[in-house]
Amino acid sequence: MEARRHYEKGNLYYQQGYYQEALEEFQKALDVSEPKIPPGDISEGALAEEKIVKLAVRRKVEEEDSSSGNREYTIDVGDTLDISVWKVPDLSSSEVIVRPDEKISLPLIGDIQAVGRTLTELDAEVTEKYALYVREPQVSVMIKRFGGSKVVVLGDVKTPGVYSFSGAIRLAEAIALAGDCTKYAVRNNILVIRGDIHNNPEIISANMISFVKNAKLGENILIQPQDVVFVPRSVIGNVSSFFETIAPIIDGVYKTSTTDIYIKNARRVMEKRSTVSISQ
């Protein structure tokens, strides 16, 4: 059925983080799932299938609509920002570090609250403040380096990816950040990979079934910044061999996450500058 094909494609996009593409596929599924069943084929089974797909798609679309405003990265303590004012180098700073008091300092402006704000929000305030000194300032705010504590959660979890955390967290909390394990996950053979993945990292195996059922607290490992949590779908026999397989994937996760942000940053800057060129 065409509606189901669009829905499944949209769901795949959604899981990979391509939210706009997912929303477009979900909408296509909605469009084709309107009553377009050929006459003579209006069986209860066909109608039921249409209703199931339609309800599932509507739920996904509603999730997208309700959360679409919260997807942009929010600035955190320790992040390094690149803040530039086009054609005004004296006001541009490529190494703006977000301080523990959650603020940054900029020439002429002074201190500005940064933590908890998106790049777009900070961009808007910096632009407004520099407008007192520069005619129609074209400001760009970009992430240069992430600060704070990050954990990578991969494998059979609902939303694998890179997650920020503050304070002390344990393995169960790290998995919860990724939406918990899927129903296929092997919970008694979870790996925590620690240290430089290119230089003999420490690999720790944890049995979360024993933690939950038998209260073996030692299985709920304390997570350290930059740890990688891998939840397998099948029992891992040779850990060393398995690690050689997933190491390139882990390496790629960091690069993809950073690259994605740089692409979005570049697109924002180019859009702003092209707007200025047209207006002039």
C-alpha positions as CSV (number, residue, x, y, z in Angstrom):
1,M,0.0,0.0,0.0
2,E,1.4,3.4,-1.0
3,A,0.5,5.1,2.3
4,R,2.4,2.4,4.2
5,R,5.4,2.8,1.9
6,H,5.5,6.6,2.6
7,Y,5.0,6.0,6.3
8,E,7.9,3.5,6.6
9,K,10.2,5.7,4.6
10,G,9.2,8.7,6.9
11,N,9.9,6.6,10.0
12,L,13.3,5.7,8.7
13,Y,14.1,9.4,8.1
14,Y,12.8,10.2,11.6
15,Q,15.0,7.6,13.3
16,Q,18.0,9.0,11.4
17,G,17.3,12.6,12.5
18,Y,16.1,13.9,9.1
19,Y,13.0,15.5,10.6
20,Q,11.9,17.7,7.6
21,E,12.2,14.8,5.2
22,A,10.3,12.6,7.6
23,L,7.5,15.1,7.9
24,E,7.2,15.3,4.2
25,E,6.9,11.5,3.8
26,F,4.3,11.4,6.7
27,Q,2.3,14.1,4.9
28,K,2.4,12.1,1.7
29,A,1.2,9.1,3.6
30,L,-1.7,11.2,4.9
31,D,-2.6,12.5,1.5
32,V,-2.7,9.1,-0.2
33,S,-4.4,7.4,2.8
34,E,-7.5,9.5,2.3
35,P,-10.4,7.3,1.0
36,K,-9.0,6.4,-2.3
37,I,-9.6,2.7,-2.2
38,P,-11.0,1.5,-5.5
39,P,-14.7,0.6,-5.5
40,G,-15.2,-3.0,-4.9
41,D,-12.1,-3.3,-2.7
42,I,-13.7,-1.7,0.4
43,S,-13.1,-4.7,2.6
44,E,-12.9,-4.3,6.4
45,G,-9.3,-5.4,6.3
46,A,-8.3,-2.7,3.8
47,L,-10.2,0.0,5.7
48,A,-8.6,-1.1,8.9
49,E,-5.1,-1.0,7.4
50,E,-5.8,2.5,6.1
51,K,-7.0,3.7,9.5
52,I,-4.0,2.2,11.3
53,V,-1.5,3.9,9.0
54,K,-3.4,7.2,9.1
55,L,-3.5,7.2,12.9
56,A,0.2,6.3,13.1
57,V,1.1,9.0,10.7
58,R,-1.0,11.7,12.4
59,R,0.7,10.9,15.7
60,K,4.1,11.3,14.1
61,V,3.1,14.6,12.5
62,E,1.8,15.9,15.8
63,E,5.1,14.9,17.5
64,E,7.0,16.8,14.8
65,D,4.8,19.9,15.1
66,S,4.9,20.0,18.9
67,S,8.7,19.5,19.1
68,S,9.9,21.3,16.0
69,G,10.8,24.4,18.0
70,N,13.1,22.6,20.3
71,R,15.5,20.8,18.0
72,E,18.1,23.5,17.5
73,Y,21.1,22.9,19.7
74,T,21.1,24.9,22.9
75,I,24.4,26.4,24.1
76,D,26.1,24.9,27.1
77,V,28.9,25.8,29.5
78,G,32.3,25.2,28.0
79,D,31.2,25.5,24.4
80,T,33.4,27.6,22.2
81,L,31.6,29.9,19.8
82,D,32.7,31.7,16.6
83,I,30.9,35.0,16.5
84,S,31.6,37.2,13.5
85,V,30.3,40.5,12.2
86,W,30.6,40.6,8.5
87,K,33.2,43.1,7.3
88,V,33.8,44.3,10.9
89,P,36.8,42.2,12.1
90,D,37.3,44.3,15.2
91,L,33.9,43.0,16.5
92,S,34.5,39.4,15.4
93,S,35.7,36.7,17.9
94,S,36.6,33.2,16.8
95,E,37.2,31.8,20.4
96,V,34.3,32.9,22.6
97,I,34.1,30.4,25.5
98,V,30.9,30.1,27.5
99,R,31.9,30.7,31.1
100,P,30.8,28.7,34.2
101,D,28.5,31.7,35.0
102,E,26.7,30.8,31.7
103,K,27.7,34.1,30.0
104,I,30.0,35.3,27.2
105,S,31.8,38.6,26.7
106,L,31.9,40.5,23.4
107,P,33.6,43.7,22.3
108,L,31.4,46.8,23.1
109,I,28.5,44.7,24.3
110,G,30.0,43.1,27.4
111,D,28.3,40.1,29.1
112,I,25.4,38.2,27.5
113,Q,23.6,35.2,28.7
114,A,24.4,32.2,26.5
115,V,23.6,28.9,28.2
116,G,20.2,27.5,27.4
117,R,19.8,29.6,24.3
118,T,19.8,28.5,20.7
119,L,22.3,29.9,18.2
120,T,19.4,31.7,16.5
121,E,18.4,33.4,19.7
122,L,21.9,34.5,20.6
123,D,22.4,35.7,17.0
124,A,19.3,37.8,17.3
125,E,20.4,39.5,20.5
126,V,24.0,40.1,19.4
127,T,22.6,41.6,16.1
128,E,20.3,43.9,18.0
129,K,23.0,45.1,20.4
130,Y,25.6,45.7,17.6
131,A,23.0,47.7,15.7
132,L,23.7,50.5,18.1
133,Y,27.2,50.7,16.7
134,V,27.1,49.3,13.2
135,R,24.6,49.9,10.4
136,E,22.6,46.8,9.7
137,P,25.2,44.4,11.2
138,Q,25.3,40.9,9.7
139,V,26.1,38.6,12.6
140,S,26.8,34.9,12.5
141,V,27.0,32.7,15.6
142,M,28.4,29.2,15.2
143,I,29.5,26.4,17.4
144,K,33.3,25.9,17.0
145,R,33.8,23.2,19.7
146,F,31.5,21.5,22.1
147,G,32.1,21.7,25.8
148,G,30.7,19.9,28.8
149,S,30.2,16.1,29.1
150,K,29.0,14.0,26.3
151,V,28.1,10.3,26.0
152,V,27.6,8.3,22.8
153,V,24.8,5.7,23.0
154,L,24.6,3.3,20.0
155,G,23.1,0.0,19.1
156,D,19.6,-1.2,19.9
157,V,18.2,1.9,21.6
158,K,15.3,4.0,20.3
159,T,17.2,7.2,19.5
160,P,21.0,6.5,19.2
161,G,23.2,9.5,19.2
162,V,25.5,11.9,21.2
163,Y,24.0,13.2,24.4
164,S,25.0,15.9,26.8
165,F,24.8,15.4,30.6
166,S,25.8,17.3,33.7
167,G,26.9,15.9,37.1
168,A,27.2,12.2,37.7
169,I,25.1,9.7,35.7
170,R,25.1,5.9,35.5
171,L,24.6,3.5,32.6
172,A,20.8,3.2,33.1
173,E,20.5,7.0,32.8
174,A,22.7,7.1,29.7
175,I,20.5,4.5,28.0
176,A,17.4,6.4,29.1
177,L,18.8,9.5,27.3
178,A,18.6,7.5,24.1
179,G,14.9,6.5,24.7
180,D,15.7,3.2,26.4
181,C,16.5,-0.2,24.8
182,T,14.4,-1.6,22.0
183,K,12.6,-4.9,22.5
184,Y,15.3,-6.7,20.6
185,A,18.2,-5.5,22.8
186,V,20.4,-7.9,24.7
187,R,20.5,-6.2,28.1
188,N,22.9,-8.6,29.8
189,N,25.8,-7.9,27.4
190,I,26.0,-4.0,27.1
191,L,29.4,-2.5,26.4
192,V,30.9,0.7,27.8
193,I,33.9,1.8,25.7
194,R,36.2,4.2,27.5
195,G,39.2,6.1,26.4
196,D,40.7,6.8,23.0
197,I,39.1,4.4,20.5
198,H,42.2,4.5,18.4
199,N,44.6,3.5,21.3
200,N,43.5,0.4,23.2
201,P,40.4,1.7,24.9
202,E,39.0,0.1,28.0
203,I,35.9,-2.1,27.2
204,I,33.6,-2.9,30.1
205,S,30.7,-5.3,29.9
206,A,27.6,-4.7,32.0
207,N,24.6,-6.9,32.7
208,M,21.6,-4.6,33.2
209,I,19.3,-7.6,33.8
210,S,21.2,-8.4,36.9
211,F,21.1,-4.8,38.0
212,V,17.3,-4.6,37.6
213,K,16.3,-8.1,38.8
214,N,19.0,-8.9,41.3
215,A,19.9,-5.4,42.5
216,K,23.6,-5.9,41.5
217,L,24.5,-2.2,41.7
218,G,28.0,-2.7,40.3
219,E,26.5,-3.4,36.9
220,N,25.1,0.1,36.7
221,I,28.4,1.6,35.7
222,L,29.3,5.2,36.5
223,I,29.5,7.0,33.1
224,Q,32.5,9.2,32.3
225,P,32.6,12.0,29.8
226,Q,33.1,10.7,26.2
227,D,32.2,7.1,27.1
228,V,30.5,5.1,24.3
229,V,27.6,2.8,25.3
230,F,26.8,0.1,22.9
231,V,23.6,-2.0,23.3
232,P,23.8,-5.1,21.1
233,R,21.1,-7.2,19.5
234,S,22.9,-10.5,20.0
235,V,25.4,-11.7,22.6
236,I,28.9,-10.6,21.8
237,G,31.4,-13.5,21.8
238,N,34.7,-12.0,20.8
239,V,34.7,-8.4,22.2
240,S,38.0,-7.4,20.6
241,S,36.9,-8.5,17.1
242,F,33.5,-6.8,17.6
243,F,35.1,-3.6,18.7
244,E,37.2,-3.5,15.5
245,T,33.9,-3.6,13.6
246,I,32.2,-0.8,15.4
247,A,35.2,1.5,16.0
248,P,34.8,3.3,12.6
249,I,31.1,3.8,13.4
250,I,31.9,5.4,16.7
251,D,34.4,7.6,15.0
252,G,31.9,8.6,12.4
253,V,29.2,9.5,15.0
254,Y,31.3,12.4,16.4
255,K,32.3,13.6,12.9
256,T,28.8,13.4,11.6
257,S,27.3,15.2,14.6
258,T,29.9,18.0,14.2
259,T,29.7,18.2,10.4
260,D,25.9,18.4,10.6
261,I,26.1,21.4,12.8
262,Y,28.7,23.1,10.6
263,I,26.5,22.5,7.6
264,K,23.6,24.1,9.3
265,N,25.8,27.0,10.5
266,A,27.1,27.6,7.0
267,R,23.6,27.5,5.5
268,R,22.4,30.1,8.1
269,V,25.3,32.5,7.3
270,M,24.9,32.2,3.5
271,E,21.2,32.8,3.7
272,K,21.7,35.9,5.8
273,R,24.4,37.3,3.4
274,S,22.4,36.6,0.3
275,T,19.5,38.5,1.8
276,V,21.8,41.5,2.4
277,S,23.1,41.4,-1.2
278,I,19.6,41.3,-2.6
279,S,18.5,44.2,-0.4
280,Q,21.5,46.3,-1.4
